[in-house]
Amino acid sequence: MGTQLHMQVPGPAAHVRERYAMSLSSWSRTGMGLVHAESHRRHQLLGEMLGNLLGTVWVWAMRHRTRRALGDIAEWSPDRLKDIGLTRQQALHESAKFFWQG
């Protein structure tokens, strides 16, 4: 019977890697390596800034939820405040803070 040939066709990831490698080698030959390094550093800084921003938003959201819950506990079940070592006045003071206040 006939022999079947199996050819492996590179997927998109292989194509992207090959193109990236070609662009890096051409940049090195033309002296553009420095431009690539600066661009890479800008992308790193942008990623760090975005990470810091998302981290800050996460902290603010946690503060908002925690303070709202603390205010609810102070209003509806002050006996639970004793378990965490706070007075009703302290809990109300903390829950009145804005989310951006430390």
N, C-alpha and C positions, 0 to 999 in steps of 0.2 A: 504494500500500500504506500501512499505518499507520506513524505516526511513533513511534519509541521514545523515551521520556523516561528519562534517567539521572539519578537523584537521588543526591547524595553524602550518605551518612549519617555523621555524625561518630562516630569510634571512641571507645573509652574514654578515650584520652589527651585528646581535645578536650573531652570531658565533664568530666574532672577539672580541666583548665585553666580552663574556664568557671566551674565551681563555686568554684575557688580564687580567681579574680578577683572573683566576686560576694562571697565572704566577706571579702576584703580591703577592698572598697569599703564594705561594711556596717560593718566594724570602724572604718574611718576616720570614717564619719559618726557613729558612736556614741562616739567617743573611745577605742576599744579598741585603737588602733594600737600603743600602748605595751605592752599585754599581749602582742600578737603579736610585737613585737620582742624582748621578754624570753623568750618561748617559743622563738623562732628561735635566740636566743643560747644557750639551754640545750641545744637540739638540736645546735648547733655544738660546744659544749663536750663533750657526750656523744660525738659523732663523733670529736673529737680524742683523748679519753681512750681510746676503743675502738681507734683507730689506734695510739696509743702502746702499749697493752697487746699488740696483735697484733705490733707491731714488737719488743717485748721478748721475747715468746714465740719469735719467729723467731730472734732472736740467741741465745737459750738453746739452741734446737734445733741451730743451727749449731755452737755451742761443744761441745755433747754429741757430735755426730757427728765433729767434727774431733779432739777429744781422744781419743775411742775409736779412731779411725783412727791417731792418733799413737802410742797405746799398743800397737796391733797392730804397727805398723812397728818400734817399739822392741823388741818381743818376737821378731818373726819375721824381720825383715830389717834389722838395725842398719846394714848398709852403706849403705842409702838415707838414713839420718840425716845422713851426711856431705854428701849432695847439698843438704840444706836448712840445713846449718851448725849442727846440734845434736848434743850428746853423748847417749849412751843415758840417762845420769842426768837430764839436762835434759828429755828427752822423757818419761821416766817421771814426773818431778815434775809436768810440765804436764798429763799425762793423768790424774793422780790428783786434780786439782782438780774441784770440783763445777761444774755448768753455770752457776750463778749467780755464780761467782767470776770477776772480770775478769782 
